[in-house]
Amino acid sequence: MGDFIIPFEKPKPDIEKFLDAMSGKKIPRKAPIMEYIIDNALMKTILKEMMGRKWVETSDKTEYIGGQMEFSKENIEIINAWLDNQIAFWYRLGYDFVRVEVSLPLPAVSHVTQDTAEGWEDHNRAWQGLEPGVIQSMEDFEKYPWPRITDNNFYIHDYICKHLPDGLGFITCHAGGVYEHVCRLMGYEGMCYALIDNRELVKTVTDRVGGLIYDYNKRLIEFDKISAIFQGEDFGFNTQTLISPKDIREFFIPWHSKYSRQAHSAGKHYYLHSCGKVEDLMDDFIDDVKIDAKHSFQDNVCSIIEYKKRWGDKIGLLGGVDVDKLTSYDPDTLRKYVRYIIDKCSPGGRFAVGAANSIPSYIPVENYLTMLDEAFR
């Protein structure tokens, strides 16, 4: 790998400076960096080879994402060591915050296959299919094992908040938004049919999931060290929204408005990650939800530079480095592309450098580090 500025030996994170930059209170000399999700495959390489730390594997019994940890002494030691690595990674790479998200256990139908990323073939990837989900009727709804929110759901939040270095913040959310979980539980086709044939069922499932996330967020915003709720909610794909904007406004936007008001009432920011072509919803995000910043951009749909022209004076813009280019460009070409985005989006502030979506396992480590290195130049 090349000669990079990072990892830093003595980072100087400043979460308040980051928040001020996103809100437009101050225009930083350099745009800060951010990420939404970073795959373990890249973390493992950087932690071991560049930072000399021991990698810790989690298992079904120590899995934090699905909120299904078993709290034995042995399992707690594993998850604590894993969280120590998370904190060290975000800290030493120069971020102003740690970004980890956790879901309530909401079992649904998923497809699983072997990861094809080099060096990560012994891990799996999961995705949601189109077939009907586990809830197709009111009877299914009543039988579903809806989770209860307990203190155990917030173990990792408590641990991270208690172990943050000075200046480092914590940005989190419920893993998966209300639309995403309703779509998983009903299945995409099942939900689409129900939007025609049984809208009452869609509303019932939506309100149950929405209420769970609201109650979950109520606990999150009680943590002083949590600075923002950064909610994922993929409403779109390459050419349009996944369901009609009208239905999104009826069923799902009101819940995001509630989450945003809830966060703001506690002095926290509310950021939204939403993939695909969602420009038709931007007025809703800005005027009704009142998001503080938007994440997820695609150059083949609407680049962050176009977002900067249209909405950069109203909200913060997070990321912008197209994932296809981040994956496929050689480091020199990528560096020039990242610099172009920085030069176009930094004026006026309210911009942070990072991937336009996430850092999946197949992005070359050198390319990820090149993006960060250029941001610090």
Secondary structure, DSSP 8 states (H G I E B T S, - for coil): ----S-S-SS----HHHHHHHHHTS---SS--B--S-B-HHHHHHIIIIIT--------GGG-TTTT-----HHHHHHHHHHHHHHHHHHHHTT-SEEE--B--------EEEE--STT-TTSEEEE--SS--S-SSHHHHHHS------GGGGHHHHHHHHT--TT-EEEE-BSS-HHHHHHHHH-HHHHHHHHHH-HHHHHHHHHHHHHHHHHHHHHHTT-TTEEEEEEE---B-SSSBSS-HHHHHHHTHHHHHHHHHHHHHTT-EEEEE--SS-GGGHHIIIIII--SEEE--BTTTB-HHHHHHHHTTTSEEE--B-HHHHHHS-HHHHHHHHHHHHHHH-TTS-EEBSBSS-B-TTS-HHHHHHHHHHHT-
